[in-house]
Amino acid sequence: MKNALSGLLDIELTAGNGVPLSRQLCDQLRDAILSGRLPTGYQLPSSRAIADYFHIARNTVSSAIDQLTMEGFIDVAQGRKPVITDLPKRALSSDRKMNAANAPDRTARSKWALRISDSDWPFAGEPRAVPFMPGLADPREFPHDLWARCLRSAARRVKMTPALGTVNRQGLQVALLQHLEQFRGVRAAPSQVIVTPSAQAALELISRLTLNVGDLAWVENPGYRGARAAIESVGARIEGVNVDASGLNFEGRTDLPQAIFVTPSHQYPTGVLMPVARRQALLRLASSVGAVIVEDDYDSEFHYDGRPVAALQSLDVMGNNVFYVGTFSKATYADIRVGYAVVPAWLARTFEQAQRHTGQIVSATVQDGLAEFINEGYFVSHIRKMTRIYRSRRDHLVMSLRRELGDILKVDSPAGGMQMLIRFNEYVDDNALSARLGAAGVIGRALSRHCIDCDLRGLFIGFAAWNVQELDHGVHVLASELRANPALR
Ligand SMILES: Cc1ncc(COP(=O)(O)O)c(C=O)c1O
């Protein structure tokens, strides 16, 4: 018996660790077979003997053996003891765990895989959810109970609905469009509203559907790295177009893009607003060269001073050129994972096809829940509440930055959104400062990381997700780092 059990000596079962004993036994036997420790032809002891050996119930052993028999690792002929099957050599490996030595060569990966594994976006080394993280909403203030109620009633309705396989739920298309018409002046038919798992997914799909390998896309410089990532994923060329006090400054350019990515209502990251004359010039340029415009209206819900300017999409009278992109992750909470695009009618059907081809589809329950959340008025009242809260946080942060560090930096109070840009009175190595802040548990994103070959320096910081004490802590850390390290300047 001792001999027959020798193949099982490495197996260790732990009661009460949350994993059923039969599952532990099954997994460890499978590992032993795959690693060759239990060789082909090895005859396992009877299930009674195994049960006695491990002090477990015989049923537990039988269920592990049954599972491995079903998977083809073990043969159980009538009345005989179980035997390890003869597996093809390739299936066996002495160490199944991947390690650098046996991982496939880098060249076995696609060019895109190589590009994204070498990319520093999303910004590597940034701590998550610590003060000043840009673009983050405050989930503590979200009405989770009301949201749960909407989700619950959407989930209940699924019982009554046969699986329709709808990609974009009409209820949400209508509700969202009404909201966008009222607050952003967006003009479209409900079928042009595409619901995606994030704004990033919308940017990615738009890039795929409007750009070919080698095509030229303009992006703002400095600008949103996510837009660059989406364009790069299709292998198009990127040209950074400088941003001035009126946004994208394309005057005098002779290169002709196929797509132009802009954040006209609150330029990312400078916060400037593109005035109507520049918007019209951009639309004229796009239609004269046959380019599409991708309008990323990522945080347009929050306006603190004066009335917001309508979306660029509303000026596209023929409705042919502008793809309007937005997200719920700012106006609700980051992990809700719902974004959207309002696309020109001529591409709406193809867009839906693309969603099917790539699986960029949001759960019908979440879509229906969101429609209810909007229709019941919860969405707008949450935005109103957060606008009040964010405005006071913005004011507090601007005031304390000016009070504590007015001799070193400049900060303009942003008219909207969730983040602000700090510029310095003299040279500051923004990357080095950002790294020091990260080590101290605060995010200050270096402006230079948003640049393509430009020498802008500054810090991009968020104020929305942080209460007054957390903001004060962030200012305190920033002040200590800046004052203690004159070498950064
Ligand atoms: C300018 C801009 N566009 C798009 C997004 C992406 O939003 P989502 O989280 O829905 O992908 C962000 C998020 O920070 C953003 O700042």
The ligand as an SDF file (V2000), in Angstrom:
LIG
                    3D

 16 16  0  0  0  0  0  0  0  0999 V2000
  -10.4330   63.1580  -22.2980 C   0  0  0  0  0  0  0  0  0  0  0  0
  -10.9950   61.8220  -21.8940 C   0  0  0  0  0  0  0  0  0  0  0  0
  -11.6250   61.0930  -22.8100 N   0  0  0  0  0  0  0  0  0  0  0  0
  -12.0980   59.8720  -22.5180 C   0  0  0  0  0  0  0  0  0  0  0  0
  -11.9590   59.3290  -21.2690 C   0  0  0  0  0  0  0  0  0  0  0  0
  -12.3580   57.9100  -21.0270 C   0  0  0  0  0  0  0  0  0  0  0  0
  -13.4830   57.6840  -20.3450 O   0  0  0  0  0  0  0  0  0  0  0  0
  -13.8250   56.1500  -20.0090 P   0  0  0  0  0  0  0  0  0  0  0  0
  -13.3820   55.9360  -18.6220 O   0  0  0  0  0  0  0  0  0  0  0  0
  -15.2980   56.0660  -20.1940 O   0  0  0  0  0  0  0  0  0  0  0  0
  -13.1000   55.3330  -21.0120 O   0  0  0  0  0  0  0  0  0  0  0  0
  -11.3220   60.0550  -20.2710 C   0  0  0  0  0  0  0  0  0  0  0  0
  -11.1380   59.4650  -18.9380 C   0  0  0  0  0  0  0  0  0  0  0  0
  -10.4070   59.9220  -18.1120 O   0  0  0  0  0  0  0  0  0  0  0  0
  -10.8320   61.3350  -20.5930 C   0  0  0  0  0  0  0  0  0  0  0  0
  -10.1790   62.0510  -19.6670 O   0  0  0  0  0  0  0  0  0  0  0  0
  1  2  1  0
  2  3  1  0
  2 15  2  0
  3  4  2  0
  4  5  1  0
  5  6  1  0
  5 12  2  0
  6  7  1  0
  7  8  1  0
  8  9  2  0
  8 10  1  0
  8 11  1  0
 12 13  1  0
 12 15  1  0
 13 14  2  0
 15 16  1  0
M  END
$$$$
